Amino acid sequence: MLLTITTEAMIFGGLLSSYFFIRATSKEWPPHGIEPPELGRIIFFTVILLGSSFPVIYAEHAIKKGNIRGLRIGLAMAFVMGLIFIGNQALEYRDLTFGWRDNAYGSLFYLITGLHGAHVVGGLLMSLVVQIKAWTGRFSAKRHRTVQVFGMYWHFVDVVWIFVFSSLYLSAHL
Amino acid sequence: MAQRLQAQIDKGGLPMWLAITIGIWAWTIHMFFLASTAELACRHHSFEWVMHAATAGLIAVTLAGVAVCLKMVRSTQDSEEAATVGGRNHFLGLVGLISNAFNIGLILLEGIYVPFLHACR
């Protein structure tokens, strides 16, 4: 999982660097006619996504103590929070006034947020598998490597969002 | 300290994998940092020193990874085909050495552009 995460970090690092490279060579950013992304709404959903790491941490601690109920609750909470975040992303795409083929800004915005969204969806699917295993009694205090691997991935997706949010949303207002 | 490190390596845990992949992480962070602060360096030229410091710091971190990988390679005579912990460490240590050395080159290459290319001037 660490190798997967390392590769994923390289992809996001490359994409975000290309965003800044194009930004640095542009006279106006975002391009003329495009408003910087609205912050209020995305800050709220950022808190939800980043907050979803806490139930996962709780779930990891719970299963280490053999608390299956705690594991199920933690995983379910994180799943719902991730689902809310991805739901907002779908709504945000609907409301955007630019398309992914309009200019480099649009292409990078959709590509980076879309790739991150795909990772959240991937995390939700992983969560489903882990939850099914949790409900069918496959985990114990001694045997829960799957939960740890899922937790590592979920935290990574959250950390990546900090960079995506700072680069695409916050820095556009600077 | 050395014994604790060896124990972590033999365990095959996170510290070992971090030592192997540290160069890739350092390169990614370096690329992102330099790209995201290029505009700032255009406005405040003294910020270039922070960029140089980032290059030096991340190379130092990667060199620490190289040292651990070197220890992994030297700590055993087992070949990678031996299917032992030592053999695994030897192989992964070599992978880490090559990867980290390559990434030091990339970080240097990225860092060199700071004093020589002044796109914003």
Contacts between the chains, C-beta under 8 A, distances in Angstrom:
chain1	res1	chain2	res2	distance
A	2	B	14	7.1
A	2	B	17	4.7
A	2	B	18	7.7
A	2	B	21	6.6
A	3	B	17	7.5
A	3	B	21	6.9
A	6	B	21	4.7
A	6	B	24	5.2
A	6	B	25	6.6
A	9	B	24	7.7
A	9	B	25	6.8
A	9	B	28	5.3
A	10	B	24	6.3
A	10	B	27	7.9
A	10	B	28	5.3
A	13	B	28	3.6
A	13	B	29	7.4
A	13	B	31	5.6
A	13	B	32	4.9
A	14	B	28	7.9
A	14	B	31	7.2
A	16	B	32	5.7
A	16	B	35	7.3
A	16	B	36	7.3
A	17	B	31	4.9
A	17	B	32	5.5
A	17	B	34	7.8
A	17	B	35	3.7
A	17	B	36	7.5
A	18	B	35	7.7
A	19	B	35	8.0
A	20	B	32	8.0
A	20	B	35	4.0
A	20	B	36	4.8
A	20	B	38	6.6
A	20	B	39	7.6
A	21	B	35	5.6
A	21	B	38	7.6
A	23	B	39	7.1
A	24	B	35	7.7
A	24	B	38	4.8
A	24	B	39	5.1
A	24	B	42	7.5
A	24	B	119	7.3
A	24	B	120	7.3
A	25	B	119	7.2
A	163	B	32	7.2
A	167	B	36	6.7
A	171	B	36	7.4
